[in-house]
């Protein structure tokens, strides 16, 4: 069995660049922000683009 040698492992730069570009250009329907504290969780939502986020409220931080 051949031993693993990390020095022999190579990844084409063009493949990595393609993956980064695809991830960067991905657009989601909304971005959700959660500020978690012991007693409650604050929720914020931002639409794609440069729009400011909107505070949506809080909910109790319970295991259920």
PDBQT receptor file of N, H, CA, C and O in Angstrom, charges set to zero:
ATOM      1  N   UNK A   1       0.841  -1.167   0.000  1.00  0.00    +0.000 N 
ATOM      2  CA  UNK A   1       0.000   0.000   0.000  1.00  0.00    +0.000 C 
ATOM      3  C   UNK A   1       0.894   1.241   0.000  1.00  0.00    +0.000 C 
ATOM      4  O   UNK A   1       1.888   1.301   0.724  1.00  0.00    +0.000 OA
ATOM      5  N   UNK A   2       0.533   2.223  -0.815  1.00  0.00    +0.000 N 
ATOM      6  H   UNK A   2      -0.274   2.175  -1.403  1.00  0.00    +0.000 HD
ATOM      7  CA  UNK A   2       1.302   3.452  -0.922  1.00  0.00    +0.000 C 
ATOM      8  C   UNK A   2       0.978   4.378   0.250  1.00  0.00    +0.000 C 
ATOM      9  O   UNK A   2      -0.189   4.560   0.595  1.00  0.00    +0.000 OA
ATOM     10  N   UNK A   3       2.012   4.963   0.860  1.00  0.00    +0.000 N 
ATOM     11  H   UNK A   3       2.960   4.815   0.579  1.00  0.00    +0.000 HD
ATOM     12  CA  UNK A   3       1.813   5.880   1.971  1.00  0.00    +0.000 C 
ATOM     13  C   UNK A   3       1.433   7.265   1.451  1.00  0.00    +0.000 C 
ATOM     14  O   UNK A   3       1.845   7.671   0.364  1.00  0.00    +0.000 OA
ATOM     15  N   UNK A   4       0.659   7.962   2.228  1.00  0.00    +0.000 N 
ATOM     16  H   UNK A   4       0.324   7.632   3.110  1.00  0.00    +0.000 HD
ATOM     17  CA  UNK A   4       0.240   9.318   1.874  1.00  0.00    +0.000 C 
ATOM     18  C   UNK A   4       1.404  10.277   2.055  1.00  0.00    +0.000 C 
ATOM     19  O   UNK A   4       2.041  10.295   3.108  1.00  0.00    +0.000 OA
ATOM     20  N   UNK A   5       1.679  11.065   1.044  1.00  0.00    +0.000 N 
ATOM     21  H   UNK A   5       1.162  11.050   0.188  1.00  0.00    +0.000 HD
ATOM     22  CA  UNK A   5       2.730  12.072   1.113  1.00  0.00    +0.000 C 
ATOM     23  C   UNK A   5       2.118  13.417   0.741  1.00  0.00    +0.000 C 
ATOM     24  O   UNK A   5       1.822  13.643  -0.432  1.00  0.00    +0.000 OA
ATOM     25  N   UNK A   6       1.919  14.325   1.712  1.00  0.00    +0.000 N 
ATOM     26  H   UNK A   6       2.159  14.142   2.665  1.00  0.00    +0.000 HD
ATOM     27  CA  UNK A   6       1.270  15.609   1.411  1.00  0.00    +0.000 C 
ATOM     28  C   UNK A   6       2.066  16.471   0.437  1.00  0.00    +0.000 C 
ATOM     29  O   UNK A   6       1.496  17.340  -0.223  1.00  0.00    +0.000 OA
ATOM     30  N   UNK A   7       3.393  16.240   0.336  1.00  0.00    +0.000 N 
ATOM     31  H   UNK A   7       3.857  15.535   0.871  1.00  0.00    +0.000 HD
ATOM     32  CA  UNK A   7       4.208  17.023  -0.593  1.00  0.00    +0.000 C 
ATOM     33  C   UNK A   7       3.878  16.704  -2.044  1.00  0.00    +0.000 C 
ATOM     34  O   UNK A   7       4.094  17.542  -2.920  1.00  0.00    +0.000 OA
ATOM     35  N   UNK A   8       3.363  15.517  -2.313  1.00  0.00    +0.000 N 
ATOM     36  H   UNK A   8       3.188  14.836  -1.602  1.00  0.00    +0.000 HD
ATOM     37  CA  UNK A   8       3.027  15.111  -3.676  1.00  0.00    +0.000 C 
ATOM     38  C   UNK A   8       1.625  15.556  -4.088  1.00  0.00    +0.000 C 
ATOM     39  O   UNK A   8       1.265  15.478  -5.263  1.00  0.00    +0.000 OA
ATOM     40  N   UNK A   9       0.844  16.015  -3.133  1.00  0.00    +0.000 N 
ATOM     41  H   UNK A   9       1.136  16.078  -2.178  1.00  0.00    +0.000 HD
ATOM     42  CA  UNK A   9      -0.528  16.383  -3.429  1.00  0.00    +0.000 C 
ATOM     43  C   UNK A   9      -0.585  17.779  -4.042  1.00  0.00    +0.000 C 
ATOM     44  O   UNK A   9      -0.078  18.743  -3.468  1.00  0.00    +0.000 OA
ATOM     45  N   UNK A  10      -1.210  17.873  -5.218  1.00  0.00    +0.000 N 
ATOM     46  H   UNK A  10      -1.622  17.090  -5.684  1.00  0.00    +0.000 HD
ATOM     47  CA  UNK A  10      -1.322  19.153  -5.903  1.00  0.00    +0.000 C 
ATOM     48  C   UNK A  10      -2.740  19.336  -6.403  1.00  0.00    +0.000 C 
ATOM     49  O   UNK A  10      -3.406  18.379  -6.799  1.00  0.00    +0.000 OA
ATOM     50  N   UNK A  11      -3.190  20.576  -6.379  1.00  0.00    +0.000 N 
ATOM     51  H   UNK A  11      -2.650  21.353  -6.057  1.00  0.00    +0.000 HD
ATOM     52  CA  UNK A  11      -4.504  20.913  -6.915  1.00  0.00    +0.000 C 
ATOM     53  C   UNK A  11      -4.301  22.037  -7.916  1.00  0.00    +0.000 C 
ATOM     54  O   UNK A  11      -3.598  23.009  -7.639  1.00  0.00    +0.000 OA
ATOM     55  N   UNK A  12      -4.915  21.899  -9.067  1.00  0.00    +0.000 N 
ATOM     56  H   UNK A  12      -5.486  21.110  -9.292  1.00  0.00    +0.000 HD
ATOM     57  CA  UNK A  12      -4.793  22.931 -10.093  1.00  0.00    +0.000 C 
ATOM     58  C   UNK A  12      -5.362  24.251  -9.592  1.00  0.00    +0.000 C 
ATOM     59  O   UNK A  12      -6.464  24.278  -9.043  1.00  0.00    +0.000 OA
ATOM     60  N   UNK A  13      -4.634  25.336  -9.770  1.00  0.00    +0.000 N 
ATOM     61  H   UNK A  13      -3.739  25.314 -10.216  1.00  0.00    +0.000 HD
ATOM     62  CA  UNK A  13      -5.119  26.652  -9.350  1.00  0.00    +0.000 C 
ATOM     63  C   UNK A  13      -6.393  27.047 -10.071  1.00  0.00    +0.000 C 
ATOM     64  O   UNK A  13      -7.261  27.693  -9.484  1.00  0.00    +0.000 OA
ATOM     65  N   UNK A  14      -6.520  26.670 -11.330  1.00  0.00    +0.000 N 
ATOM     66  H   UNK A  14      -5.815  26.145 -11.807  1.00  0.00    +0.000 HD
ATOM     67  CA  UNK A  14      -7.705  27.064 -12.088  1.00  0.00    +0.000 C 
ATOM     68  C   UNK A  14      -8.966  26.441 -11.490  1.00  0.00    +0.000 C 
ATOM     69  O   UNK A  14     -10.027  27.065 -11.500  1.00  0.00    +0.000 OA
ATOM     70  N   UNK A  15      -8.862  25.233 -10.975  1.00  0.00    +0.000 N 
ATOM     71  H   UNK A  15      -8.001  24.725 -10.967  1.00  0.00    +0.000 HD
ATOM     72  CA  UNK A  15     -10.012  24.578 -10.344  1.00  0.00    +0.000 C 
ATOM     73  C   UNK A  15     -10.411  25.339  -9.087  1.00  0.00    +0.000 C 
ATOM     74  O   UNK A  15     -11.596  25.597  -8.872  1.00  0.00    +0.000 OA
ATOM     75  N   UNK A  16      -9.442  25.701  -8.256  1.00  0.00    +0.000 N 
ATOM     76  H   UNK A  16      -8.479  25.492  -8.431  1.00  0.00    +0.000 HD
ATOM     77  CA  UNK A  16      -9.737  26.448  -7.036  1.00  0.00    +0.000 C 
ATOM     78  C   UNK A  16     -10.321  27.808  -7.365  1.00  0.00    +0.000 C 
ATOM     79  O   UNK A  16     -11.265  28.241  -6.703  1.00  0.00    +0.000 OA
ATOM     80  N   UNK A  17      -9.793  28.492  -8.360  1.00  0.00    +0.000 N 
ATOM     81  H   UNK A  17      -9.027  28.141  -8.898  1.00  0.00    +0.000 HD
ATOM     82  CA  UNK A  17     -10.317  29.796  -8.754  1.00  0.00    +0.000 C 
ATOM     83  C   UNK A  17     -11.759  29.688  -9.226  1.00  0.00    +0.000 C 
ATOM     84  O   UNK A  17     -12.574  30.559  -8.922  1.00  0.00    +0.000 OA
ATOM     85  N   UNK A  18     -12.086  28.634  -9.963  1.00  0.00    +0.000 N 
ATOM     86  H   UNK A  18     -11.424  27.927 -10.211  1.00  0.00    +0.000 HD
ATOM     87  CA  UNK A  18     -13.446  28.434 -10.450  1.00  0.00    +0.000 C 
ATOM     88  C   UNK A  18     -14.415  28.245  -9.287  1.00  0.00    +0.000 C 
ATOM     89  O   UNK A  18     -15.511  28.806  -9.294  1.00  0.00    +0.000 OA
ATOM     90  N   UNK A  19     -14.022  27.467  -8.301  1.00  0.00    +0.000 N 
ATOM     91  H   UNK A  19     -13.132  27.011  -8.296  1.00  0.00    +0.000 HD
ATOM     92  CA  UNK A  19     -14.873  27.231  -7.132  1.00  0.00    +0.000 C 
ATOM     93  C   UNK A  19     -15.097  28.540  -6.381  1.00  0.00    +0.000 C 
ATOM     94  O   UNK A  19     -16.222  28.828  -5.972  1.00  0.00    +0.000 OA
ATOM     95  N   UNK A  20     -14.046  29.338  -6.193  1.00  0.00    +0.000 N 
ATOM     96  H   UNK A  20     -13.132  29.105  -6.525  1.00  0.00    +0.000 HD
ATOM     97  CA  UNK A  20     -14.173  30.603  -5.471  1.00  0.00    +0.000 C 
ATOM     98  C   UNK A  20     -15.107  31.556  -6.204  1.00  0.00    +0.000 C 
ATOM     99  O   UNK A  20     -15.927  32.222  -5.571  1.00  0.00    +0.000 OA
ATOM    100  N   UNK A  21     -14.997  31.631  -7.517  1.00  0.00    +0.000 N 
ATOM    101  H   UNK A  21     -14.332  31.090  -8.031  1.00  0.00    +0.000 HD
ATOM    102  CA  UNK A  21     -15.847  32.525  -8.303  1.00  0.00    +0.000 C 
ATOM    103  C   UNK A  21     -17.301  32.095  -8.196  1.00  0.00    +0.000 C 
ATOM    104  O   UNK A  21     -18.182  32.941  -8.041  1.00  0.00    +0.000 OA
ATOM    105  N   UNK A  22     -17.570  30.797  -8.277  1.00  0.00    +0.000 N 
ATOM    106  H   UNK A  22     -16.855  30.110  -8.403  1.00  0.00    +0.000 HD
ATOM    107  CA  UNK A  22     -18.949  30.307  -8.176  1.00  0.00    +0.000 C 
ATOM    108  C   UNK A  22     -19.538  30.642  -6.813  1.00  0.00    +0.000 C 
ATOM    109  O   UNK A  22     -20.689  31.071  -6.728  1.00  0.00    +0.000 OA
ATOM    110  N   UNK A  23     -18.762  30.451  -5.742  1.00  0.00    +0.000 N 
ATOM    111  H   UNK A  23     -17.828  30.103  -5.811  1.00  0.00    +0.000 HD
ATOM    112  CA  UNK A  23     -19.253  30.756  -4.398  1.00  0.00    +0.000 C 
ATOM    113  C   UNK A  23     -19.481  32.247  -4.233  1.00  0.00    +0.000 C 
ATOM    114  O   UNK A  23     -20.456  32.652  -3.599  1.00  0.00    +0.000 OA
ATOM    115  N   UNK A  24     -18.607  33.069  -4.788  1.00  0.00    +0.000 N 
ATOM    116  H   UNK A  24     -17.815  32.739  -5.302  1.00  0.00    +0.000 HD
ATOM    117  CA  UNK A  24     -18.732  34.515  -4.650  1.00  0.00    +0.000 C 
ATOM    118  C   UNK A  24     -19.951  35.042  -5.391  1.00  0.00    +0.000 C 
ATOM    119  O   UNK A  24     -20.592  35.985  -4.926  1.00  0.00    +0.000 OA
ATOM    120  N   UNK A  25     -20.280  34.457  -6.527  1.00  0.00    +0.000 N 
ATOM    121  H   UNK A  25     -19.759  33.692  -6.905  1.00  0.00    +0.000 HD
ATOM    122  CA  UNK A  25     -21.382  34.943  -7.347  1.00  0.00    +0.000 C 
ATOM    123  C   UNK A  25     -22.735  34.374  -6.945  1.00  0.00    +0.000 C 
ATOM    124  O   UNK A  25     -23.755  34.757  -7.517  1.00  0.00    +0.000 OA
ATOM    125  N   UNK A  26     -22.764  33.476  -5.983  1.00  0.00    +0.000 N 
ATOM    126  H   UNK A  26     -21.935  33.164  -5.519  1.00  0.00    +0.000 HD
ATOM    127  CA  UNK A  26     -24.029  32.877  -5.558  1.00  0.00    +0.000 C 
ATOM    128  C   UNK A  26     -24.892  33.934  -4.877  1.00  0.00    +0.000 C 
ATOM    129  O   UNK A  26     -24.412  34.701  -4.042  1.00  0.00    +0.000 OA
ATOM    130  N   UNK A  27     -26.149  33.961  -5.239  1.00  0.00    +0.000 N 
ATOM    131  H   UNK A  27     -26.539  33.338  -5.917  1.00  0.00    +0.000 HD
ATOM    132  CA  UNK A  27     -27.062  34.913  -4.622  1.00  0.00    +0.000 C 
ATOM    133  C   UNK A  27     -28.189  34.151  -3.942  1.00  0.00    +0.000 C 
ATOM    134  O   UNK A  27     -28.792  33.257  -4.535  1.00  0.00    +0.000 OA
ATOM    135  N   UNK A  28     -28.462  34.504  -2.719  1.00  0.00    +0.000 N 
ATOM    136  H   UNK A  28     -27.972  35.230  -2.237  1.00  0.00    +0.000 HD
ATOM    137  CA  UNK A  28     -29.491  33.845  -1.941  1.00  0.00    +0.000 C 
ATOM    138  C   UNK A  28     -30.749  34.702  -1.927  1.00  0.00    +0.000 C 
ATOM    139  O   UNK A  28     -30.696  35.893  -2.235  1.00  0.00    +0.000 OA
ATOM    140  N   UNK A  29     -31.877  34.102  -1.572  1.00  0.00    +0.000 N 
ATOM    141  H   UNK A  29     -31.920  33.135  -1.323  1.00  0.00    +0.000 HD
ATOM    142  CA  UNK A  29     -33.134  34.835  -1.487  1.00  0.00    +0.000 C 
ATOM    143  C   UNK A  29     -33.145  35.822  -0.337  1.00  0.00    +0.000 C 
ATOM    144  O   UNK A  29     -33.771  36.877  -0.431  1.00  0.00    +0.000 OA
ATOM    145  N   UNK A  30     -32.456  35.491   0.752  1.00  0.00    +0.000 N 
ATOM    146  H   UNK A  30     -31.948  34.633   0.829  1.00  0.00    +0.000 HD
ATOM    147  CA  UNK A  30     -32.360  36.366   1.919  1.00  0.00    +0.000 C 
ATOM    148  C   UNK A  30     -31.204  35.892   2.785  1.00  0.00    +0.000 C 
ATOM    149  O   UNK A  30     -30.802  34.730   2.722  1.00  0.00    +0.000 OA
ATOM    150  N   UNK A  31     -30.689  36.779   3.572  1.00  0.00    +0.000 N 
ATOM    151  H   UNK A  31     -31.016  37.723   3.623  1.00  0.00    +0.000 HD
ATOM    152  CA  UNK A  31     -29.628  36.462   4.522  1.00  0.00    +0.000 C 
ATOM    153  C   UNK A  31     -30.209  36.631   5.924  1.00  0.00    +0.000 C 
ATOM    154  O   UNK A  31     -30.788  37.668   6.246  1.00  0.00    +0.000 OA
ATOM    155  N   UNK A  32     -30.050  35.617   6.738  1.00  0.00    +0.000 N 
ATOM    156  H   UNK A  32     -29.579  34.775   6.476  1.00  0.00    +0.000 HD
ATOM    157  CA  UNK A  32     -30.622  35.602   8.082  1.00  0.00    +0.000 C 
ATOM    158  C   UNK A  32     -29.504  35.784   9.104  1.00  0.00    +0.000 C 
ATOM    159  O   UNK A  32     -28.474  35.114   9.031  1.00  0.00    +0.000 OA
ATOM    160  N   UNK A  33     -29.709  36.691  10.056  1.00  0.00    +0.000 N 
ATOM    161  H   UNK A  33     -30.545  37.236  10.115  1.00  0.00    +0.000 HD
ATOM    162  CA  UNK A  33     -28.748  36.898  11.132  1.00  0.00    +0.000 C 
ATOM    163  C   UNK A  33     -29.389  36.565  12.465  1.00  0.00    +0.000 C 
ATOM    164  O   UNK A  33     -30.502  37.001  12.757  1.00  0.00    +0.000 OA
ATOM    165  N   UNK A  34     -28.676  35.787  13.275  1.00  0.00    +0.000 N 
ATOM    166  H   UNK A  34     -27.771  35.433  13.038  1.00  0.00    +0.000 HD
ATOM    167  CA  UNK A  34     -29.171  35.408  14.599  1.00  0.00    +0.000 C 
ATOM    168  C   UNK A  34     -28.171  35.872  15.649  1.00  0.00    +0.000 C 
ATOM    169  O   UNK A  34     -26.986  35.551  15.568  1.00  0.00    +0.000 OA
ATOM    170  N   UNK A  35     -28.641  36.617  16.622  1.00  0.00    +0.000 N 
ATOM    171  H   UNK A  35     -29.604  36.878  16.688  1.00  0.00    +0.000 HD
ATOM    172  CA  UNK A  35     -27.821  37.058  17.744  1.00  0.00    +0.000 C 
ATOM    173  C   UNK A  35     -28.288  36.265  18.958  1.00  0.00    +0.000 C 
ATOM    174  O   UNK A  35     -29.326  36.569  19.546  1.00  0.00    +0.000 OA
ATOM    175  N   UNK A  36     -27.528  35.266  19.322  1.00  0.00    +0.000 N 
ATOM    176  H   UNK A  36     -26.684  35.019  18.845  1.00  0.00    +0.000 HD
ATOM    177  CA  UNK A  36     -27.948  34.303  20.344  1.00  0.00    +0.000 C 
ATOM    178  C   UNK A  36     -27.419  34.705  21.712  1.00  0.00    +0.000 C 
ATOM    179  O   UNK A  36     -26.226  34.952  21.884  1.00  0.00    +0.000 OA
ATOM    180  N   UNK A  37     -28.306  34.765  22.664  1.00  0.00    +0.000 N 
ATOM    181  H   UNK A  37     -29.276  34.564  22.525  1.00  0.00    +0.000 HD
ATOM    182  CA  UNK A  37     -27.976  35.037  24.059  1.00  0.00    +0.000 C 
ATOM    183  C   UNK A  37     -28.596  33.947  24.935  1.00  0.00    +0.000 C 
ATOM    184  O   UNK A  37     -29.342  33.096  24.452  1.00  0.00    +0.000 OA
ATOM    185  N   UNK A  38     -28.284  33.987  26.200  1.00  0.00    +0.000 N 
ATOM    186  H   UNK A  38     -27.678  34.679  26.593  1.00  0.00    +0.000 HD
ATOM    187  CA  UNK A  38     -28.769  32.967  27.133  1.00  0.00    +0.000 C 
ATOM    188  C   UNK A  38     -30.296  32.903  27.173  1.00  0.00    +0.000 C 
ATOM    189  O   UNK A  38     -30.867  31.812  27.160  1.00  0.00    +0.000 OA
ATOM    190  N   UNK A  39     -30.964  34.063  27.220  1.00  0.00    +0.000 N 
ATOM    191  H   UNK A  39     -30.500  34.948  27.230  1.00  0.00    +0.000 HD
ATOM    192  CA  UNK A  39     -32.409  34.095  27.394  1.00  0.00    +0.000 C 
ATOM    193  C   UNK A  39     -33.205  34.232  26.096  1.00  0.00    +0.000 C 
ATOM    194  O   UNK A  39     -34.345  33.772  26.024  1.00  0.00    +0.000 OA
ATOM    195  N   UNK A  40     -32.623  34.858  25.073  1.00  0.00    +0.000 N 
ATOM    196  H   UNK A  40     -31.697  35.232  25.132  1.00  0.00    +0.000 HD
ATOM    197  CA  UNK A  40     -33.389  35.078  23.844  1.00  0.00    +0.000 C 
ATOM    198  C   UNK A  40     -32.495  35.057  22.604  1.00  0.00    +0.000 C 
ATOM    199  O   UNK A  40     -31.268  35.087  22.702  1.00  0.00    +0.000 OA
ATOM    200  N   UNK A  41     -33.127  35.004  21.455  1.00  0.00    +0.000 N 
ATOM    201  H   UNK A  41     -34.124  34.979  21.375  1.00  0.00    +0.000 HD
ATOM    202  CA  UNK A  41     -32.451  35.034  20.159  1.00  0.00    +0.000 C 
ATOM    203  C   UNK A  41     -33.068  36.166  19.347  1.00  0.00    +0.000 C 
ATOM    204  O   UNK A  41     -34.275  36.170  19.103  1.00  0.00    +0.000 OA
ATOM    205  N   UNK A  42     -32.242  37.135  18.924  1.00  0.00    +0.000 N 
ATOM    206  H   UNK A  42     -31.262  37.132  19.122  1.00  0.00    +0.000 HD
ATOM    207  CA  UNK A  42     -32.703  38.232  18.075  1.00  0.00    +0.000 C 
ATOM    208  C   UNK A  42     -32.524  37.826  16.615  1.00  0.00    +0.000 C 
ATOM    209  O   UNK A  42     -31.531  37.197  16.250  1.00  0.00    +0.000 OA
ATOM    210  N   UNK A  43     -33.502  38.194  15.784  1.00  0.00    +0.000 N 
ATOM    211  H   UNK A  43     -34.309  38.705  16.081  1.00  0.00    +0.000 HD
ATOM    212  CA  UNK A  43     -33.511  37.768  14.390  1.00  0.00    +0.000 C 
ATOM    213  C   UNK A  43     -33.502  38.984  13.478  1.00  0.00    +0.000 C 
ATOM    214  O   UNK A  43     -34.263  39.930  13.683  1.00  0.00    +0.000 OA
ATOM    215  N   UNK A  44     -32.634  38.954  12.466  1.00  0.00    +0.000 N 
ATOM    216  H   UNK A  44     -32.016  38.185  12.300  1.00  0.00    +0.000 HD
ATOM    217  CA  UNK A  44     -32.572  40.001  11.455  1.00  0.00    +0.000 C 
ATOM    218  C   UNK A  44     -32.542  39.374  10.073  1.00  0.00    +0.000 C 
ATOM    219  O   UNK A  44     -32.014  38.275   9.900  1.00  0.00    +0.000 OA
ATOM    220  N   UNK A  45     -33.105  40.065   9.082  1.00  0.00    +0.000 N 
ATOM    221  H   UNK A  45     -33.534  40.958   9.223  1.00  0.00    +0.000 HD
ATOM    222  CA  UNK A  45     -33.160  39.560   7.710  1.00  0.00    +0.000 C 
ATOM    223  C   UNK A  45     -32.695  40.665   6.762  1.00  0.00    +0.000 C 
ATOM    224  O   UNK A  45     -33.113  41.816   6.889  1.00  0.00    +0.000 OA
ATOM    225  N   UNK A  46     -31.829  40.310   5.813  1.00  0.00    +0.000 N 
ATOM    226  H   UNK A  46     -31.489  39.375   5.710  1.00  0.00    +0.000 HD
ATOM    227  CA  UNK A  46     -31.389  41.255   4.787  1.00  0.00    +0.000 C 
ATOM    228  C   UNK A  46     -31.640  40.625   3.421  1.00  0.00    +0.000 C 
ATOM    229  O   UNK A  46     -31.354  39.446   3.212  1.00  0.00    +0.000 OA
ATOM    230  N   UNK A  47     -32.165  41.403   2.511  1.00  0.00    +0.000 N 
ATOM    231  H   UNK A  47     -32.396  42.361   2.681  1.00  0.00    +0.000 HD
ATOM    232  CA  UNK A  47     -32.373  40.940   1.144  1.00  0.00    +0.000 C 
ATOM    233  C   UNK A  47     -31.058  41.046   0.374  1.00  0.00    +0.000 C 
ATOM    234  O   UNK A  47     -30.183  41.814   0.775  1.00  0.00    +0.000 OA
ATOM    235  N   UNK A  48     -30.894  40.300  -0.716  1.00  0.00    +0.000 N 
ATOM    236  H   UNK A  48     -31.605  39.676  -1.042  1.00  0.00    +0.000 HD
ATOM    237  CA  UNK A  48     -29.653  40.360  -1.493  1.00  0.00    +0.000 C 
ATOM    238  C   UNK A  48     -29.364  41.779  -1.975  1.00  0.00    +0.000 C 
ATOM    239  O   UNK A  48     -30.276  42.589  -2.146  1.00  0.00    +0.000 OA
ATOM    240  N   UNK A  49     -28.105  42.060  -2.188  1.00  0.00    +0.000 N 
ATOM    241  H   UNK A  49     -27.365  41.403  -2.049  1.00  0.00    +0.000 HD
ATOM    242  CA  UNK A  49     -27.692  43.382  -2.633  1.00  0.00    +0.000 C 
ATOM    243  C   UNK A  49     -27.141  44.173  -1.478  1.00  0.00    +0.000 C 
ATOM    244  O   UNK A  49     -26.646  43.603  -0.505  1.00  0.00    +0.000 OA
ATOM    245  N   UNK A  50     -27.220  45.458  -1.574  1.00  0.00    +0.000 N 
ATOM    246  H   UNK A  50     -27.622  45.921  -2.364  1.00  0.00    +0.000 HD
ATOM    247  CA  UNK A  50     -26.666  46.338  -0.540  1.00  0.00    +0.000 C 
ATOM    248  C   UNK A  50     -27.728  46.896   0.385  1.00  0.00    +0.000 C 
ATOM    249  O   UNK A  50     -27.510  47.930   1.017  1.00  0.00    +0.000 OA
ATOM    250  N   UNK A  51     -28.868  46.239   0.480  1.00  0.00    +0.000 N 
ATOM    251  H   UNK A  51     -29.046  45.399  -0.033  1.00  0.00    +0.000 HD
ATOM    252  CA  UNK A  51     -29.951  46.710   1.347  1.00  0.00    +0.000 C 
ATOM    253  C   UNK A  51     -29.562  46.549   2.815  1.00  0.00    +0.000 C 
ATOM    254  O   UNK A  51     -28.843  45.620   3.183  1.00  0.00    +0.000 OA
ATOM    255  N   UNK A  52     -30.042  47.452   3.629  1.00  0.00    +0.000 N 
ATOM    256  H   UNK A  52     -30.626  48.207   3.330  1.00  0.00    +0.000 HD
ATOM    257  CA  UNK A  52     -29.833  47.329   5.069  1.00  0.00    +0.000 C 
ATOM    258  C   UNK A  52     -30.714  46.203   5.611  1.00  0.00    +0.000 C 
ATOM    259  O   UNK A  52     -31.802  45.946   5.097  1.00  0.00    +0.000 OA
ATOM    260  N   UNK A  53     -30.231  45.550   6.641  1.00  0.00    +0.000 N 
ATOM    261  H   UNK A  53     -29.347  45.759   7.058  1.00  0.00    +0.000 HD
ATOM    262  CA  UNK A  53     -31.002  44.480   7.247  1.00  0.00    +0.000 C 
ATOM    263  C   UNK A  53     -32.175  45.021   8.050  1.00  0.00    +0.000 C 
ATOM    264  O   UNK A  53     -32.161  46.171   8.490  1.00  0.00    +0.000 OA
ATOM    265  N   UNK A  54     -33.178  44.191   8.236  1.00  0.00    +0.000 N 
ATOM    266  H   UNK A  54     -33.189  43.257   7.879  1.00  0.00    +0.000 HD
ATOM    267  CA  UNK A  54     -34.372  44.547   9.007  1.00  0.00    +0.000 C 
ATOM    268  C   UNK A  54     -34.437  43.687  10.259  1.00  0.00    +0.000 C 
ATOM    269  O   UNK A  54     -34.311  42.464  10.193  1.00  0.00    +0.000 OA
ATOM    270  N   UNK A  55     -34.636  44.336  11.399  1.00  0.00    +0.000 N 
ATOM    271  H   UNK A  55     -34.739  45.330  11.453  1.00  0.00    +0.000 HD
ATOM    272  CA  UNK A  55     -34.813  43.629  12.656  1.00  0.00    +0.000 C 
ATOM    273  C   UNK A  55     -36.207  43.016  12.650  1.00  0.00    +0.000 C 
ATOM    274  O   UNK A  55     -37.193  43.720  12.433  1.00  0.00    +0.000 OA
ATOM    275  N   UNK A  56     -36.299  41.704  12.888  1.00  0.00    +0.000 N 
ATOM    276  H   UNK A  56     -35.498  41.131  13.065  1.00  0.00    +0.000 HD
ATOM    277  CA  UNK A  56     -37.598  41.013  12.834  1.00  0.00    +0.000 C 
ATOM    278  C   UNK A  56     -38.159  40.661  14.193  1.00  0.00    +0.000 C 
ATOM    279  O   UNK A  56     -39.337  40.317  14.293  1.00  0.00    +0.000 OA
ATOM    280  N   UNK A  57     -37.369  40.732  15.232  1.00  0.00    +0.000 N 
ATOM    281  H   UNK A  57     -36.412  41.012  15.152  1.00  0.00    +0.000 HD
ATOM    282  CA  UNK A  57     -37.893  40.450  16.558  1.00  0.00    +0.000 C 
ATOM    283  C   UNK A  57     -37.018  39.499  17.339  1.00  0.00    +0.000 C 
ATOM    284  O   UNK A  57     -35.882  39.207  16.964  1.00  0.00    +0.000 OA
ATOM    285  N   UNK A  58     -37.580  39.021  18.442  1.00  0.00    +0.000 N 
ATOM    286  H   UNK A  58     -38.502  39.258  18.746  1.00  0.00    +0.000 HD
ATOM    287  CA  UNK A  58     -36.873  38.104  19.324  1.00  0.00    +0.000 C 
ATOM    288  C   UNK A  58     -37.738  36.894  19.616  1.00  0.00    +0.000 C 
ATOM    289  O   UNK A  58     -38.961  36.941  19.490  1.00  0.00    +0.000 OA
ATOM    290  N   UNK A  59     -37.090  35.819  20.006  1.00  0.00    +0.000 N 
ATOM    291  H   UNK A  59     -36.096  35.782  20.109  1.00  0.00    +0.000 HD
ATOM    292  CA  UNK A  59     -37.812  34.639  20.476  1.00  0.00    +0.000 C 
ATOM    293  C   UNK A  59     -37.051  34.071  21.659  1.00  0.00    +0.000 C 
ATOM    294  O   UNK A  59     -35.848  34.290  21.803  1.00  0.00    +0.000 OA
ATOM    295  N   UNK A  60     -37.752  33.351  22.490  1.00  0.00    +0.000 N 
ATOM    296  H   UNK A  60     -38.729  33.173  22.372  1.00  0.00    +0.000 HD
ATOM    297  CA  UNK A  60     -37.139  32.762  23.675  1.00  0.00    +0.000 C 
ATOM    298  C   UNK A  60     -36.130  31.699  23.266  1.00  0.00    +0.000 C 
ATOM    299  O   UNK A  60     -36.367  30.942  22.325  1.00  0.00    +0.000 OA
ATOM    300  N   UNK A  61     -35.007  31.642  23.971  1.00  0.00    +0.000 N 
ATOM    301  H   UNK A  61     -34.815  32.257  24.736  1.00  0.00    +0.000 HD
ATOM    302  CA  UNK A  61     -33.985  30.651  23.703  1.00  0.00    +0.000 C 
ATOM    303  C   UNK A  61     -34.246  29.428  24.577  1.00  0.00    +0.000 C 
ATOM    304  O   UNK A  61     -33.705  29.292  25.675  1.00  0.00    +0.000 OA
ATOM    305  N   UNK A  62     -35.097  28.539  24.051  1.00  0.00    +0.000 N 
ATOM    306  H   UNK A  62     -35.536  28.649  23.159  1.00  0.00    +0.000 HD
ATOM    307  CA  UNK A  62     -35.459  27.315  24.747  1.00  0.00    +0.000 C 
ATOM    308  C   UNK A  62     -35.047  26.128  23.899  1.00  0.00    +0.000 C 
ATOM    309  O   UNK A  62     -35.048  26.228  22.672  1.00  0.00    +0.000 OA
ATOM    310  N   UNK A  63     -34.690  24.991  24.523  1.00  0.00    +0.000 N 
ATOM    311  H   UNK A  63     -34.689  24.910  25.519  1.00  0.00    +0.000 HD
ATOM    312  CA  UNK A  63     -34.265  23.817  23.752  1.00  0.00    +0.000 C 
ATOM    313  C   UNK A  63     -35.313  23.329  22.753  1.00  0.00    +0.000 C 
ATOM    314  O   UNK A  63     -34.957  22.750  21.726  1.00  0.00    +0.000 OA
ATOM    315  N   UNK A  64     -36.572  23.547  23.028  1.00  0.00    +0.000 N 
ATOM    316  H   UNK A  64     -36.861  24.017  23.862  1.00  0.00    +0.000 HD
ATOM    317  CA  UNK A  64     -37.640  23.076  22.145  1.00  0.00    +0.000 C 
ATOM    318  C   UNK A  64     -37.692  23.966  20.946  1.00  0.00    +0.000 C 
ATOM    319  O   UNK A  64     -38.521  23.760  20.059  1.00  0.00    +0.000 OA
TER     320      UNK A  64
